[in-house]
Amino acid sequence: MARIALVAGATGLIGNHVLELLLADTAYDKVIALSRKPLVSKHAKLENVLVNIDEWTKFSDLKADDVFCCLGTTIKQAKTKAAFRKVDFEYPVEVAKALKQNGATTFLLVSALGADKTSRIFYNQVKGEVEAAVGELVYNATHIFRPSLLLGDRKEQRSGEDAAKVFYKIFGWLIPQKYKGIEAVKVARAMVAEAKSGKQGMHVYESAALQKY
């Protein structure tokens, strides 16, 4: 049976790949993409819903079977810890709550390597907290993806990541699989594949496992 997918964060590095994969997948007959600006992508089964930065809670009319949450920023971009937490914790949890109330059965969340709600590192702590909060909603299936440094072409420049990518290219063979940089498209492929897997319950995928996709 054809399904409806919803992508939050469709303009991001992973989200854009997820969107393109879903549009090409016959398992889905409709794909809803939430974004702040109109998408460049045009497709017969694409519905682009525009939301302002503080309107992520307004989803009373949106319904989907599978929800792909690819929202995320950096503290540098967000400028404050509070702003970072809003994008990486509050928005994903609100999306998860609203869509579950509207009948969604599968939630797929992009988290990060090292996510741990007890961590002393703020970034890892928030990622761990959002994993826990989403898990408490008890979807039929919850899939959490913890990629290492994402490789791929971003629309915005991140100098620290660019330097790390050069390092990976030169010394990648010395780095354990768990910590190696990963192509964003691999994470996207894993998300789409697991959404269609039929698995029930909570599943967490570390970066090393995502390398096979």
N, C-alpha and C positions, 0 to 999 in steps of 0.2 A: 504493500500500500504506500502510495506517495505521501510524503510528509512535508511539514512546514518547518523551516529553520529560521532562527533569528540570530543575527550577529551584532553584538555590541562591541564597538571599537573596530569597525570595518575598514577604517583608513590607516590603521597601524600596520606595522611590519608583518605580524602574524595574521591579523584580521583581514588584510587585503588578500592574502593567499587563501585563507579559509573561504572568503566570499567567492573568489574565482572557482575554487574547487566545487563549492556547493552549486553554483550556477551551471556547472558542467555535469553535475551528477543527476542522473535520471531518478534517483531515489527521492529527490525533493521536487515538488511541483511549485513551490513558492519559497522565496528567500527574502526575509525582511532585514534590512540593514539600517541600524541606527547611526546617525552621524550629525555633526554640527553643521557641516557644509554639504551641498549636493555632491553626490558621487560622480566621478567621470564615467564609471561603468554603466552601461545601458544593457538591459536584457529583459526579455518578455516576462520572465518570472521574478524579476527583482522589484521589490517595493522599498523605496528609500524614504525612511521616516526621519525628518529633521527635528533635532532636539537642542535646546539651549543648554549651556553648561550645568545649570541647576535644575533642569527639568527631567532628570533621569528617573524620577519617581512617578512620572505621569504616563503610566502604561495600561490604563484601565481597559483599553479596547484592543490591545495587542495579544494575539494568541499564536503559539507555536508549539511544536512537539519537542524540538531540540534547540537548546539555547547555547550559543557559543559566546563566551565572555572573554574578549581579548583586550579589555580595558587596562591601561597602565601608563604610568609616567615615571619620571625620575624626580628626586628631590630638587635637583638643579633646575629642571623645567618648572616644577610646581612652585619653587621659591621658598615655601615654608612646609614644615612637617604636617600642619593642619590641612593644607591644600593637597599635599601628597596623599594623605590618608583619605581625603574625600574621593579622589579618583580611584585609588587602589583598594579601598575597603568599602566606603559607603555606597558608591555607585554600583559595584558588582553585587553587593548584598541586596540593594533595592531592586535591581533587575531580577535577581533570583527569586525574591519574594513575590514580586508582581506577576512574573510569568508562571510561577508555580500555582498561584491562585487562579490563573487563567487556564490551567490545564496542562502546562508543560510537564513532560515526564523525564527528560534528560537534560542535565546541566553540565557544561564543559568549561572549565576555568583555566586560564593561563596564570600560573603562579610563578615561582622562581626557585632555582636551586638554593638550598639552604633555608627555605621557609620554615619558621619555627616560632610559634607564638610566645615562647619563653626566652627567645633570643635577646641578647643585650644590644644587638644591632637593629636599629629602628626599621630599616627596610625589610629585613628578614622577619622581624616581629610582626609587622603589618601583614606581610604575605601569609604568615602562619595564622594570624587572626582571621583573615578573610577565608582561608581554607576551612577553618573550624566553623565559622558562621554559616557558610554555604552548606557544610555537611550537616549541620543541625536542622536544616530545612527538610531533609530526608526526601529528596527526589527519588523516583524509582531507580535512577542511575545517576551517579555523580562522578565525573572524571576530572582529575586534577593533574595538570601538566607542569613539571618543574624544569624548564630548560635552563642551561647555562647561558653564557654570553651568546646573544643572537647574532647570526651572521646574515647579511643581506643588505640591500640598498634602502636606507631610510630616506624619507623626504627631508628630515631635519638632520643637521650635523651634530654628532656627539663626539667631541674630541677625545675623551677618555676611551670610549669604545673603539674609535678608529685606531688608537695606539695599541689597544689590546688585540685587535684583529691582525695587525702587522706582527705582533708577538706570536700569536697562534700560528700564523703561516710559517714562521721561521722555526719555532720551537714546539709546534704542535705534537710532534712525535714523542716528546718527553712528558707530555701531560696525560694523566690518567683519563680514561674514557669519560668518567663522571664529570670532569671539569672542562672537557674540550668544548670549544665553541660549536654551536649547532646552527645549521641553516634554518631560517625561519620557516621555509616551506616544508621541512621535515616535521616540525611541530604541527603545522596546519594539516598535513596529511594524516598524522596520528589522530588529531582531533576528529576529523571527518570519519576515519576508519572506525574509531572506537564508538562514535555516535551511532554507527550502523551495526555494531557488533552484537547487540542484544544482551549485553552484560547488565546485571542488576547490582545494586549496592554501590559502595564507595570504592574507587580505584585511583591510585596515585602512580604517576609515571615519572620516574627520574630521567634526567637528561641522557644518561647512557642508553637507556631503553629506547629513547626517541630517535637515536641515531640510525636505527634500522629502517626507518620509514623513507 
